[in-house]
């Protein structure tokens, strides 16, 4: 996709025949207010609150001023003849930062990706930009999905990196370098599938309290050492966002195991250390309410099969403390075979014990 360039009011007009980038006008102010006061925007973007037309007019004037000073390139995004959002590249050197926001009625169609590509192509071709940085508050899943889809390399989570609405927060960071293409740089595995009684889906923010209950349960704590005590809702949220981030980087994949009727979180199953050579390791948590109901007995073998058949994982491994009879039985139920023991390599309630290894090759399943 290549930007077609014309000039209007010193702001380049770019189009890919689906979206158009142009200068902001006073006619955009009402819809700027609408997207700026949308709950999703208010949560994740740096916006004055309350936000009114005066703020929108100030933003539009600032967008134009950025072009005059050379400090920023800010475009209005137009789709099907209407203003749907904004995209900007901020900075006067060879490194700039990308920002973007869409009106609620334009989300979920890949339009932000199109706008970002147009803006970056122009910046590289006409402003000698070498690196475009993206950063967002940890947990901003929609922005992460867009950055991933645009071919940004997801570099790091950095603690205490951004000030957002009077708070210092952790940030997800990524970069795009001139010469890169716009294809995703990692495989983000985020599938949903069902068994007879359960749905396996990506983790959601609504799961946080039940994640907290699961991790704080005494049975879980016996085998999951190093957890905060007390374990708070923010710790559960951090567990969820960590799994979102590592999934986006292609390192892991986690499914919430949910009731098919209520979608209530009952536990989760994760694969991690994903490699084309060694395959992946699999593990799981179970909510205390779900124990004894056959949740993992039904879903764990299905997850192993899904990894082989859908995710193309060639080898699955699992490790369990020798005293963890339930986990060892689940491994055998899914067809994994014991292949060895690491002496005193597991910690169970503070006591060292042997760690038993299980494996299964896709071709042997």
C-alpha positions, 0 to 999 in steps of 0.5 A, spaced: 500 500 500 503 506 497 500 513 499 498 518 494 500 525 495 497 531 494 498 538 498 492 542 501 493 547 506 501 545 507 498 538 510 499 532 505 493 529 503 494 521 503 489 516 501 489 508 500 482 509 496 479 506 503 481 512 508 484 519 507 488 523 511 487 530 511 488 536 515 483 537 521 477 542 520 473 546 525 467 541 522 471 535 525 470 539 532 463 535 534 466 528 533 472 530 536 468 531 542 464 525 541 471 520 541 474 524 546 468 523 551 467 515 549 469 511 555 474 507 552 478 513 550 477 516 556 480 510 560 487 509 555 488 516 552 491 523 555 485 527 555 482 533 559 476 531 563 471 534 562 472 535 555 468 540 551 468 543 544 473 548 546 478 543 548 476 540 541 478 547 537 484 547 541 486 540 539 485 542 532 489 548 532 494 545 535 494 539 530 495 545 525 501 548 529 505 542 529 505 542 522 508 549 522 513 548 527 515 541 525 514 538 532 508 533 529 505 531 523 497 530 525 492 528 520 484 527 521 482 520 518 476 520 513 472 514 511 466 514 507 466 521 507 466 523 514 471 524 520 473 518 524 479 519 528 486 522 528 493 519 527 499 523 529 507 522 529 510 526 534 517 529 534 522 533 530 528 528 529 529 521 526 525 518 531 518 519 532 512 517 536 505 514 533 499 516 536 492 514 534 484 514 536 478 512 532 471 514 533 467 509 536 463 508 530 469 506 526 472 501 530 473 494 529 474 495 521 482 495 521 481 503 519 487 505 524 492 500 521 490 503 514 491 510 517 498 508 521 501 505 514 499 511 510 502 516 515 509 512 516 510 511 509 509 519 508 514 520 514 519 515 511 519 518 504 518 525 505 521 526 512 527 521 513 524 518 519 528 512 521 524 509 527 517 510 529 515 508 537 509 506 540 507 506 547 501 505 551 499 503 558 499 496 560 492 493 559 490 497 552 489 491 548 486 495 543 492 499 541 496 493 542 492 489 537 493 495 532 501 496 533 502 488 532 497 488 526 502 494 523 508 490 524 511 493 530 516 489 534 514 488 541 520 490 545 518 491 552 514 492 558 517 498 562 515 499 569 513 506 571 514 509 564 508 513 562 504 519 566 496 517 564 491 522 567 495 524 573 498 517 574 504 514 573 503 507 569 507 501 566 507 501 559 508 496 553 513 499 548 514 497 541 518 500 534 517 500 527 524 501 523 525 504 516 525 498 511 521 493 515 514 491 512 507 492 515 506 484 517 506 482 524 513 480 527 510 475 531 504 469 531 499 472 536 495 465 538 488 467 540 483 462 539 476 460 541 474 453 541 468 449 545 468 442 548 461 439 551 460 443 557 466 449 556 468 454 552 476 456 552 477 463 550 482 468 551 482 471 558 478 477 559 478 483 564 472 481 567 475 474 569 480 478 574 476 477 581 476 469 579 483 469 577 485 472 584 481 467 587 484 462 584 491 464 585 490 466 592 487 459 594 491 454 598 491 449 594 494 453 588 499 456 593 502 450 595 505 449 588 505 456 585 510 459 590 512 467 589 505 469 589 504 476 593 500 475 600 495 478 600 494 477 593 490 483 591 485 484 584 491 488 581 496 482 582 490 478 578 490 484 573 497 484 572 497 476 571 492 477 565 496 483 562 502 479 562 499 473 559 496 478 553 503 481 552 507 474 552 501 472 547 502 478 542 510 476 542 508 469 540 511 466 547 505 464 550 497 462 549 492 462 554 485 460 554 480 461 560 476 455 561 469 458 562 462 455 563 459 454 556 452 457 558 454 463 563 461 464 561 464 464 568 471 463 569 473 456 572 480 456 571 485 457 565 490 453 561 497 456 558 502 454 553 509 457 554 516 457 551 513 456 544 519 454 540 519 450 533 524 446 535 522 444 543 514 445 542 511 448 548 510 447 555 503 446 558 500 448 565 493 450 568 490 453 574 483 451 577 478 455 580 476 452 587 469 452 585 471 448 579 475 442 583 472 435 582 467 437 577 471 434 571 473 441 568 480 440 566 478 432 565 474 435 559 478 441 557 485 439 558 486 433 553 482 438 548 487 443 549 493 438 547 489 436 541 487 443 539 495 445 540 497 439 535 491 440 530 490 448 530 496 451 533 501 446 529 505 445 536 509 439 534 511 437 541 508 438 548 511 437 555 508 438 562 512 438 569 508 436 575 511 436 583 511 428 584 506 429 590 501 433 585 497 426 583 492 430 580 496 434 575 500 427 574 493 424 572 491 429 567 498 429 564 496 421 563 489 422 561 491 427 555 496 422 553 502 425 555 508 420 557 513 420 563 520 421 560 524 423 567 525 426 573 529 432 576 531 430 583 528 436 588 527 441 582 520 442 585 517 447 591 511 444 594 509 448 600 516 450 601 518 443 601 523 441 595 521 435 592 522 431 585 519 434 579 516 429 574 516 430 566 511 428 561 511 429 553 507 427 547 509 428 540 504 430 535 505 425 530 504 420 536 498 423 539 
